[in-house]
Amino acid sequence: MLSTNKLNKIKSNFPVLVGDNVVSKNMCNLLIKEISNSKSFDDMIMGGRSRINKGSKNFNLYIKNSINSAKLLKLFNSKSFYKKIENLFTKNFKDGSWVNLHKPKSFNPKKFTIKKKLNSSELKKMLGNNYTNPKVNLDIDFSVSKGGYRLRPHRDDITRLYNFLIYLSDIPKKNGGSLTIYRKKAKKNFRKSFRRFPKITELEIVKSFTPKKGTVVFFQSTPNSYHGVKRFIERNCPKRFFIYGSYALNKPVIWNYKGISYYPHIISTKKRMLTSFHDANYLTTAPKH
Ligand SMILES: [Fe+2]
């Protein structure tokens, strides 16, 4: 169902694997049909992206009625496939790359990141301050975006190890909606602070991917894995159908780059937000508890 042998590394400052036709065009069309037939979506975010999220009742109903989406979920929601992805990254990015210090030993197929609004102290309490013996789980959503969808440059949740995108429709370049990878501007090749939402002026574009039917992107969710989506203009083109997912831990990921460890510091806020809206800074010192 997924030709992972077609994934190749690209030149970037964090580990990215990309491949065209990793999912067949026929399978993409079947998945688009299933998402189009969904009667309800869980939420709409970022100016026009409708999601069906793992963990919701709606998701379970969607999977029940969608043979191909169910097949895809079954493949990704397994320890063996997680291991396959982990091995692909280890093989492609050998010494001198980013590693997560505490490798998960168990895979929990039932778990998912909660889509509940929390303030920073509730989030800290949920994630805890012990980083050892983490468990890994799959998060996944089936998404369709209309015009107006965009994502400002950011790094993903501090619990995430690997993120992936499966593009199901072809979007012409002029319509935007491209996944863009950024690098933090600086002369030195190592830095000590990685904010979740850096200013656009602190970044420079490394590469953009125009969504193409069957193209799959995997990337390691390292402290510097800045990415975003350019505004999508829906004019004489299909909607932007895609599947987004990640392998996430049940606690924060401690990253290490060339012997230096990076710990996440969640920025205090009283505001209740989804975990994906919380700001955190990766620093070389452990947070005080
Ligand atoms: Fe993201």
Residues whose N, C-alpha, C, O or C-beta is under 5 A from the ligand:
A	BS01	LIG	D156
